[in-house]
Structures are given as C-alpha cells and as structure tokens.
C-alpha cells in the first residue's frame, strides 16, 4: 500500500508574465472566449493538494524443471527374418527422440507484499524563496520464498543468500529530502535510512545466530562457538545524510558541490554477507556510503 501527497500550488507563472489568475487561465490554451473575463473563479487559481494510497503484492514462480513420464516398454525392431521384422520389447527411450513433450513444473515461488508511503510538499515563501520536501517509506510485510507448501518468510532476515550477493531484506527503508531554492541558488539535504535485520537465512538452514556467523566464511575457528555475540546476530540500522548545493551565476555557468555521508557514519557490522571485497564484514548493497566515509565533490558546468 502506498500513500502519495502533493500540496497545492498557484497556476500563475511569473516567467512568462502571467502574474494574475485570469491571465494564467488563458496563457496556454484559450479555455474562455478571447475577450471575456471569467467570473467567480473559485479555486481555479490554485491546483489543489493530491493524495493517493496503494497496496502492492507480487507473486513470482521461478526455476522451472522439466519432467517426463514413467518409462514404457515398447517393441523395437532388432532384426529382419524370413517372416519379417523381429520385434523385441525394450524400455524407452531407445535411440534419439524424434519428438517428445516435457511439461514444466514450478520449482520455487516468491510472494512479496508490503506498504509504501510517498509524501511530497512544496511551499512558496515569496521573497525568502521556496521550500520542497519529500518522504518515501516502505515496509516489507512478507517475503515468502521456497517450495510450496513449505514457504519461509524472509522479511527482516538475511535471506535468500543466493540472490544478488547476499544483500538481505530489511523490513523498513526510507528516504527523505528538504530543499530550498531562491533565484540561482539551490540547497538540498537528503537522508537515507535502512532498517535493521537478522543475519539468519532459513533458505539454507541457518536458523540460529551461531550457525549464520559461519555460514558463508569461517570467521571463527572451525568447531568453536562464539561467546557473547552481542548485536552480531542483527545488522544494525544505518542512516546516511547527504548535502547538495548549486548556484547558477549566468545562463552558461553553474557551480555545484556535495558532501556525501555528511556526518561520517560507519557501516554496521555484518558477519553473514559475502558481497564485500575480500569478504569484509559489511554489506555494500545497503551500507556502501558508510564504508566510503565522508566524501566531498565540487565542480562547475559551463555551457557554450
């Protein structure tokens, strides 16, 4: 399910001289007679806010196997005698197939559903400029995977480890941004959030923390049982904040800069994944910004 909100805004456009509602109504297409002036405009001068809510679900059947029927005993011509061909009963198949049907069966299934919330708002402050904000949040309710009827729920776990470098499936993720612009200046602050998740993976039988710690690479001596696991059994949540800025000096020259991972957050410990270089204990699919650290970028664009 997703909820989408767009705030109200005026229909005027000072860039082309339509600074009044009446002028804006006829600025693109003449919706009224040319010489007329609409009366009682009501809320035509502003586009109202908009909100929508959606619910999603996905069902996928993958990994098809071919299946053939039981072996049959059929006559085969083994020789030719005075009385004609000699037929000998033999089990199929015999010789290369000329034609054979091989029906498919579904080997594994994936069922996914969750809730998405999408919110956006724009505020015109007149002389101080304009503010824009957005929030996108997604919550994973179920991630059912396996072979029917014995499906396992992987929402909030590290499974399935066979998919895309063992990235995991946190239940909660979100992004938010707040921007300000005035004239040629624009500044945007954005935040990216990845929720915590367990390191277990029911798809390969690692249903306990101790088993999951050594399921991919032996990070501890073989046969040992780690003591005092602390929070190693769960990958902690991670938030990175980025700052972007831009200033347009002329029609041709624009200067821009950014600070990624503004507060220098480190990636949370992940002892189950195998996706990082040299099997480092962090998840690059979710927390790469933390591994890179605070990163500065500045440049300019000149258009001829």
Secondary structure, 3 states (H helix, E strand, C coil): CEEEEECCEECCEHHHCECCHHHHHCCCCCCCCCCCCCCCCCCCCEECCEEEEEEEEEEEEEEEEEECCCCCEEEEEEEEECCEEEEEEEECCCCCCCCCCCEEEEEEEEEEEEEEEEEEEEEECHHHCEEEEEEEEEEEEEEEEEECCEEEECCCCCCCCCCCCCCCCCCEEEEEEEEEEECCEEEEEEEEEECCEECCEHHHCECCHHHHHCCCCCCCCCCCCCCCCCCCCEECCEEEEEEEEEEECCCCEEEEEEEECCCCCCCCCCCCCCCCHHHCCCCHHHHHHHHHCCEEEEEEEECC
